Amino acid sequence: MPDADRATKIQLVKTYLKVLVALVLVAFVWLASSYVRYLRDDAVRCDTLTLTGFINSDRFVEARDCLVRSAAAKKTFVVKESGGGDAAAAIALGLLIHRHHWDVEVIGVCASACANYIFPAGKTKYLHQHSLLLFHGGPYQQNMLEMAEKFDRESAMNGPPAGSVVLGQTNKEGTITFSPNRSKAEQEVRDFLSISDGSAVEYLGKLKSASDQLYQELGVNPLLSTYGQSGEYEATYKSYKYGGFIYRLDSLRRLGVSNIEMKEGEWHPEAHPDYRDVYEVRYP
């Protein structure tokens, strides 16, 4: 083969390789930019969040961007199973759910802080046939102030606790946890609710104010979380034989929890396995 022809073919191969490399680079840049856009817009497209387990400050931080930025036409916060959790984080989530018009759907158990603040916050509230809403107190619980005052007295005498301290009987009534080391997420929840540092009594007062604010925005009676611990039900509550109490739909509506719809058939919480651990309460 003449040298001129060989040189021409080599030049053509080099040109093809350059074009191929350029096309590969363009494709890579396009894919990379598409992925960045996907990540950037993921929260905007978000239409469903699912809660399984306890509500905590980390959960609030994870959910916040989606709750705030979602542009989906219909947005649903699904409670698959939750035994409740941190009251401050639940109040913060409830405020976001309400202010950004999310629906709430309860599939299994929604207990404690979940029942107090997440379920009532939904624009439309969906229950499945065997869903269970379990209430057992909150910041206005009868013994909460007494426990906070005792905690402050002991802290003044002995110094702050070395580890976390839980006020209240877990799984029997509302509780508040105090930890000597606050995480970044916990601080973000406090900032969102405008809760400053202070004593246990002061913290309880701030929680009450945040709870009042949410219930006022929702038009819900603040007695929702504690009515089943007073009057004719007080002795049953104080026996600590039950994990909490439930309301039927008519009582929930009289307490201001409206726009409740069923996913299928009628609501039969008594068919849930945990029903044996609750007592029923009727609100006048």
SVG drawing of the C-alpha trace seen along z (x, -y; Angstrom):
<svg xmlns="http://www.w3.org/2000/svg" viewBox="-72 -31 77 41">
<polyline fill="none" stroke="black" stroke-width="0.4" points="0.0,0.0 1.4,-3.4 2.5,-5.6 0.1,-8.3 -2.9,-5.9 -1.7,-4.5 -1.3,-8.0 -4.8,-9.0 -6.4,-5.9 -4.5,-6.5 -5.8,-10.1 -9.3,-8.9 -9.1,-6.5 -7.8,-9.2 -10.6,-11.5 -13.2,-8.7 -11.7,-8.1 -11.8,-11.8 -15.5,-12.0 -16.3,-8.8 -14.5,-10.2 -16.4,-13.5 -19.7,-11.7 -18.9,-9.6 -18.0,-12.8 -21.3,-14.5 -23.3,-11.4 -21.5,-11.3 -22.1,-15.0 -25.8,-14.6 -26.2,-11.6 -24.5,-13.4 -26.5,-16.6 -29.7,-14.5 -28.8,-12.7 -28.1,-16.0 -31.5,-17.3 -33.1,-14.1 -31.6,-14.5 -32.4,-18.2 -36.0,-17.7 -36.6,-14.5 -38.3,-16.4 -40.4,-18.4 -41.8,-15.2 -42.2,-13.5 -45.8,-12.6 -45.6,-9.9 -43.7,-9.6 -44.0,-6.4 -43.5,-6.3 -42.5,-3.0 -41.3,-3.0 -40.8,-5.8 -41.0,-9.5 -37.8,-11.3 -35.9,-14.4 -33.9,-12.7 -37.3,-11.7 -38.4,-15.3 -35.2,-16.5 -35.5,-13.7 -39.1,-14.5 -38.8,-18.3 -37.6,-19.0 -40.2,-16.7 -43.0,-18.1 -42.1,-21.7 -41.1,-21.5 -43.4,-18.8 -45.3,-20.0 -47.3,-16.8 -51.1,-17.3 -51.9,-14.8 -49.5,-14.2 -49.8,-11.5 -48.0,-10.9 -48.5,-7.1 -48.2,-5.7 -47.5,-2.0 -46.8,-1.3 -45.8,-3.8 -45.8,-3.6 -45.3,-7.3 -42.1,-8.9 -40.7,-12.4 -43.5,-14.9 -41.6,-17.9 -40.7,-16.1 -44.3,-15.0 -45.7,-18.5 -43.2,-19.8 -44.2,-17.2 -47.8,-17.9 -47.4,-21.6 -45.6,-20.9 -48.2,-18.3 -51.0,-20.7 -49.4,-23.8 -48.4,-22.0 -51.8,-20.2 -50.7,-16.6 -53.2,-13.8 -52.5,-11.2 -53.2,-7.5 -53.0,-5.1 -52.5,-1.4 -51.7,0.2 -51.1,-1.3 -50.7,-5.1 -50.1,-5.6 -49.2,-8.3 -47.5,-11.3 -48.6,-9.9 -52.2,-9.8 -51.9,-13.2 -50.3,-15.2 -49.7,-13.3 -53.2,-11.9 -55.2,-15.1 -52.9,-17.2 -53.9,-15.5 -56.0,-17.4 -57.9,-14.2 -57.4,-11.4 -57.6,-7.9 -58.2,-4.8 -58.0,-1.2 -60.5,1.3 -58.4,2.5 -56.3,-0.7 -55.8,-1.5 -55.4,-5.1 -54.1,-4.8 -54.0,-7.8 -52.4,-7.9 -51.5,-11.5 -49.3,-14.4 -47.8,-17.6 -51.0,-18.4 -51.1,-15.0 -52.0,-15.3 -48.6,-14.1 -46.3,-15.7 -45.7,-19.0 -45.1,-17.2 -42.5,-15.0 -40.8,-17.9 -40.6,-19.8 -39.1,-16.7 -36.6,-16.4 -35.5,-20.0 -35.1,-19.7 -33.0,-16.6 -30.9,-18.2 -30.3,-21.3 -29.1,-19.1 -27.2,-16.4 -26.3,-18.0 -27.7,-17.1 -28.0,-13.4 -25.2,-11.5 -27.6,-9.8 -31.1,-10.2 -34.0,-10.3 -37.6,-9.5 -40.4,-11.1 -43.6,-8.9 -44.3,-5.2 -43.3,-4.1 -46.1,-2.5 -48.7,-3.4 -48.8,-7.2 -47.2,-10.2 -43.5,-10.6 -40.8,-13.3 -37.2,-12.4 -34.3,-14.6 -30.9,-13.9 -27.6,-15.7 -26.4,-15.6 -28.6,-17.2 -28.1,-16.2 -28.1,-18.6 -31.5,-17.2 -33.0,-17.8 -31.7,-21.4 -33.4,-21.8 -36.7,-20.7 -36.3,-23.1 -35.5,-25.9 -38.5,-25.2 -40.8,-25.3 -38.9,-28.2 -38.0,-26.2 -35.1,-27.7 -32.9,-26.1 -34.2,-26.0 -35.4,-23.8 -37.7,-20.8 -40.6,-22.9 -39.8,-25.5 -39.4,-22.9 -42.8,-21.4 -44.4,-24.9 -42.9,-25.3 -44.2,-21.9 -47.7,-22.9 -47.5,-26.2 -46.4,-24.3 -49.2,-21.7 -51.7,-24.5 -50.6,-26.2 -51.0,-23.1 -54.4,-22.3 -55.5,-25.9 -54.5,-25.8 -56.3,-22.4 -59.4,-23.4 -58.9,-20.4 -59.9,-20.3 -56.7,-20.1 -58.4,-17.5 -57.8,-15.0 -54.7,-13.4 -55.8,-13.4 -59.6,-13.2 -59.4,-9.5 -57.2,-10.0 -59.8,-12.2 -63.2,-12.0 -64.8,-8.6 -61.7,-7.2 -59.1,-8.4 -59.1,-5.2 -58.7,-3.1 -55.8,-5.2 -54.1,-5.1 -54.4,-1.3 -51.7,-1.2 -53.3,2.0 -53.7,0.6 -51.5,-0.9 -54.0,-3.7 -57.4,-4.5 -59.3,-4.9 -62.2,-7.0 -64.8,-6.0 -65.4,-8.2 -68.2,-10.2 -66.1,-11.2 -63.1,-12.1 -65.3,-14.4 -66.7,-16.1 -63.2,-16.7 -62.6,-18.5 -60.8,-15.7 -62.7,-15.9 -62.4,-14.8 -61.9,-11.2 -62.4,-8.7 -62.2,-4.9 -60.0,-3.1 -62.3,0.0 -65.6,0.8 -66.3,-0.2 -63.7,-0.9 -63.3,2.0 -60.3,1.2 -61.5,4.0 -60.2,6.5 -56.6,5.3 -54.5,7.6 -53.5,4.7 -57.1,3.8 -56.9,6.0 -54.5,3.4 -56.8,0.4 -60.0,-0.9 -62.7,-2.9 -63.5,-6.5 -66.5,-8.5 -66.3,-12.3 -69.6,-14.0"/>
</svg>
